[in-house]
Amino acid sequence: MSFMNPNDAPSSRLATLYCIVGGQRYGMLNAKNFEAKANVSLADVPILGKTIKGKKPNGLEIKLKMTLYKCSEMFDEVIEEYKNTGVLPTFTVEVAASDPATTIGTSEKNYYECIIDGDVLLSSFDADGDFIEQDIECYAMDYASSAKNKYKTPDYMTNVEQKK
């Protein structure tokens, strides 16, 4: 029986994040955390003669969320452009996770035509507070994984005999 190599648990701290807004590429060194999730929507499929309904996928949405230290007004400018023109600019997010202690390599993904959903912190202060942070949530209209930089599945996960 094989076991997982403990070094293959990738560190969540070893990553890079960039946003391309209005043609300007920003290194998001002020990012505290980031998460991208795919949500598959399912529709019920009633089947004659069965009591259990089938399920069929009928949609997909990609939701991004990041917490940032407020040391830039790049997202304020997106909101201001929307306020002034009625057009909400989209942006691209590039993220890579790479822990050199693992055997799995690097995972890179790009999220395209991201559109802000919800609040953008324009101003804030708190005499008793610590740091000014903001949560940015958005939807991506598409995404792509890097062809050469995807996590490699370790051998101990794929060389498993099936029980008979």
Secondary structure, 3 states (H helix, E strand, C coil): CCCCCHHHCCCCCCEEEEEEECCEEEECCCEEEEEEEEEEEEEEECCCCCCCCEEEEEEEEEEEEEEEECCCCHHHHHHHHHHHHCCCCCEEEEEEEECCCCCCCEEEEEEEEEEECCCCCCCCCCCCCCCCEEEEEEEECEEEECCCCCCCCCHHHHCCCCCC
